[in-house]
Amino acid sequence: MDILERAKELGTMIGNSQQMEKLKNAEAKVEVDEKSKTLLNDYKLLQVELVKATREKRSEDIIKSIRERLLQKQEEINNYNITSDYFECKTTFDSFMKQINDVIIYAITGEEPCSPKKCGSCGGGCK
């Protein structure tokens, strides 16, 4: 079996994984829930507003105000069951994908991606 066939097999397995199923279900709930869509859209708009204010070198008071509204919106997102579940599933899936990538890197290089020799290079610190 060649490498591309194995990659396709791995992709299929990932696509059929419990982690992917949970993420897809959580995404579907967000897509049909108006409050979720509004919260996420509002958050995205505040992020854009903050970047714009920072680039335009707006006053520190304005930037601080936008940051506070952004943090409040993040708190709303974290406290709303549908969006918090989505982000929890996404974090779990991202961690799962990192584990898979780490195994692949180890198989290629013989070194763990976050080994003492590379400590700090992955941003997560060594365990």
N, C-alpha and C positions, 0 to 999 in steps of 0.2 A: 504494500500500500504506500502510495507516495505522500509527501508532506501535505500537499493541498487537500487530498482526500481526508487526511487526519484532521486538518484544520477545519474542514467542513463538518466532520463528525463532532469535533469539540464544540463548534458553533451550535450545532443542533442540540447537543447535550445541554449547553448553557441555556439555549432558548426554551428547553423543556424543563429546566430546573425549578425547584420550589421557589427559589429566590426570585427568578424572573416572573413566575406566575403571580407571586404576591405583589411585585412591583407593577405588573400590568393591571391587576385588579385595583390597586390603589390609584393608578393613573386614570383608569376608567371612572372611578368615583369622583375624582377631581374634575374630570372633563364634563360631567353632567351636573355638577353641583355649582350653582350660581355664586354662592358665597365664596367658595374656594377660588373660583376663577377671578372674582372681584378682588379678593385679598392678594392673590399672586400678581395680578395686573397692577394693583395699587403699589405693591412693593417694587415691582419692576420700574414703574414710573418714578417713584421716589429715588431709586438708584440712579436713574438717568438724570434726574434733577440735581442730585448731589454731585455727580461727575461734572455736569455742566457748570454748576456754581463754583466748583473747585477750579475748573479750567479758566473760568472767567474771573478768578481771583475775587470772588464776592466776599463781603465782610464775614468775619469769623462768627458773628452772631447769626447770620443767615445760614451759614454752613452748619453751625451747631443745631439750629432749629430743624434743619432738614434731617440731620443725623438722629435727633430725638424722635422725629416722626417715623423715620425708618426703623428705629429700634422698637417703637410702639407697634408698628405694623408687623414686625417680626414676632413680637410677643403674641399678637392676635393670631398669626399663622400657627405658632406653636401651641396655642391654647384651643385651636379649632380641631376637632377630632379628625376630620377627613384630611386636612392638610398635614397635620402632625403625623398621621399614619403614613401618608405618602412619603414624607421626608425620612421617616424611620425605615421604610422599605427600601428607599433609594440608598440610604447609608449602608444598609445590610447588603444590597446588591453590589454597590461599589466596593465594599470590603471583600466580598466574594470574588469579584473580578480581579482585585489586587492580589488575592491569594493565588488565583490561577496564573496571573502574570509572574508572580514571584516563583512559582514552580517552574514555569517555562524558562525564566532567566537562570534559575539554578541548574536546570538541565543543560542549558547552553554553555554557561560559564563555569559551573562547578562551585560558584560562590553564592551565598545567600545575598539577596538584594540589599538587606540592611545588616551587614556584618560589621563587626567591630572595626575592620579596616576602612569601612565606608560610613562609619557612624555619622549621622547628621545629614547625609546626602539625600535621604528619602524624606526628610522633613518630619518623620515620626519618632525619631530617636531609636536607639536600640532597646530591645526588650530583654 
